[in-house]
Amino acid sequence: MEEKDKKAFCDGCGEESKELVVDSDVEEAAVACRTKDDSEEGKGKVKLTPKETFIQVLKFVLFSCGAGIIQLGAFTLMNEIIRWNYWVSYLIALVLSVLYNFTVNRRYTFKSANNVPLAMALVFLFYVAFTPYSVWLTDFLTMDKGWNEYLVLFICMAQNLTLEFLWCRFVVYAKSINTNKLAKKGKQEENSEEKVVEEKAAEGSPDPSEENEKNEGNKEE
């Protein structure tokens, strides 16, 4: 195949890579450029699509509901049966829910492979501020204002869920989202499927969706 002076453009960065390449290498040059761009982007904060963000929020809420059940169950046990002081019961229940929430969200929601002690330290830093505030709020609303204990508990849990998600998304895991083995495995499977589709398209195989539409049209006729 005759070599030609061709230009490969990166779709992501718009930069131009000019070199002597054969026709079949033009696309590979562009892919290499995109890969480099993705690698450089990975060093900064991760950008997610709206769909990925929605899924992430949904997972965080569901796992937080599980943590809420743990917190509510532990609190009820200590407050109603053991009869410990309200804020002591609340604090222990909060710690148990935080340990569960941190473990599952790190692995399944943010799919992070960052340093575990560092991540835990950042989460701990969040609770250094949130815990005294929430303990003060529960004591103030229940003891001074006479609010229902469980109503106050749910208020604190709702605040905890919202603020912790924002802290985890933009501080704790900002640069390490989708970096663990689970995320890489999913990415490999996605790339394999795309490669199969591209190979079929290169071979002239009909697109599955177009073929289905054609078959449906034949049935109607």
N, C-alpha and C positions, 0 to 999 in steps of 0.2 A: 504494500500500500504506500502510495506516495506521501512523503512528509510535507506538511504545509505549515506556514506561519499562522497560528490561530490564537485567538484570545478566549480565555475561559473567565467567565464572570461569576463571582460568588453572589448568590441570591440574597444571602443574609447581610453581608457587609458592603456589597456593591463595589468591592475592589477588583482591580483587573490583574490577571496573571498572564503575562505574555511570554510564550516560549514555543520552541519547536515541538509539536506533538502530532501524533497521527490522529485521524478522525475519531477513532474509538476512545482516545485518551482525553478528549475535550470534557466529557461529562465527568470523568474521574478527577480531572484537575479541579473542576468546580466543587465536587463533593469534598475533596481534600481541603479546599479553601473553607467550605462551610464547617467542616469538622474542626479546623483550627479556630474558627470564629466561635464555635460552641464551646471549645475548650477554654478560650479566653473569657467567655461570658461566665463559665462555671466558677471562675475565681471571684466573681462579684455576687450580688444578690440574685437569687433565682427568680426568673419571670415565669409565671404560670398563665395558662389560658383560662378564660372564664369557666370552662367546663372543669378543668383541673382544680380550680379554686373552689368551685361548688362542691365537688366530690370531697375535697379536703375538709371543708367546713362541715359537711354532712357526717363524715367519719368522726371528726372531733366531737360533734354534738352527741353522736350515738355512744361513743366511748365515755364521754363525760356523764351521760345518763347512767352508764354502768358504775362509774365512780360515785355518782350521786346516790345510787342505791346502796353502795358500800358505806358511804358516809351517813346516810339516813339510818341504815340498820345498826351501825356501830353506835351512833348517837342515841338511838332509841334504847338500845341495850344498856348503855351507861347512865342515861338520864332517867329512864322509867324503872329499870330493874335494880341496878346497882345503886342508883340514887346519888351519883356524884354531882358536884357543883356543875352548873350549866356550862360555863366557859371551859372547864376541864374536859367535859364530855365532848364539847364542840371541837376543841383543839386536837384531841386524840383521833376523833372521827375524820377530821380534816387531813391529818398526816397520812392515815390509811388510804384515803381516796386519792391523795396526791401521788403516792407511790405507785398505785395501780395506773392512774392516768398517765403518768410520765412514761411508764414502761410500754404501754400499748400504743400511745400516740407517737412515740419516737420511732417505733418499728413499723406501724401500719399506716398512720396518718401522714407523717412527714417523711417517712422512709429515710431516715438520716443515719449516716455512718460516722458522724462526728464523735469526738472524744466524749465518752460517757461521763467521766467526772466533771468535765467542763460544762456539759449540758446540764447536769444535775446542779452544779454550782450556780448557773444562770437561773435555773428554775427556783433554786433556794433563795436567790437574791430577790426574785419576784415576791416570794412568800415572806421574806424579811419585812417587806413593806405591807403586803396584803394581810398577813395574819394579825398583827397588832390592830390594824384598822378594823378588821372583821370581828375580832374579839371585843374591841371597844364598842362597835356598833351593836352587836348582839346583847352585850351587857346593858348598854344604854336604852335600847328599845324594849328589852324584856323587863329589866329591873326598874328603870326610871319611868318609862312610858307605859308599861304594862301590856305591851303587845304580845300576841300569841307566840309561843316559842317556835312552833313549826313554821309559822308565817315568816318570822325573822330568819330562820334557817334557810328557807327557800330563796329569800331575797339575797342572802349572802352567796348562795350557790349560783344564782343567776349572774351576779356580779363576777364571781370567780371564773365562771365559764367564759364570759365575754372577754374579760381582761387577760386571762391566761392564754387564750387563743391568739390574741393580738401580740402578746409578748413572745410566744413561741414562734409564731409565723415570721415576725419581723426582727427578732433579736436572737433567740436561742438557735433556731434552725434556718436563719435567713440565707446562709451560704452553703447549706448542706442538704437541702431538700432533694429527695430522689437520688441518693447516693449509696444506699445500702444494697445488699445482694438481691433483696426482693425487688427493688426498683430496676436494677440492672437486668435481672432475668426477664421482667416484663418488657423492657426496652428491646432486648434481643429478640423476643418473640414477635414484637411489633415490627422490627426491622426485617425479620425473616419473612413475615407475611407480605410486607411491601416489596421485598425482593422477588418473591414468587409472582406477584401481580405484574411487576415490571418485566420479568422474563417472559411471561405469557404474552404481554403486550408486544414485546420485541419479536416474538415468534409469530405474531399475527393472530393469536388466539383471541376470540371474542370476549369482551368484558362480560362477567357473569350477570350483572344487572341488565345489560343490553340484551343478552341472550334470553333472560327470563321475560323481559318485555315482549320480545319477538314471539316467544312461545305462547304468551297470553293472547297476543294479537291473532295468532293462528287459530287458537281455540275459539276465539270470538267469531272468526270467519266461518 
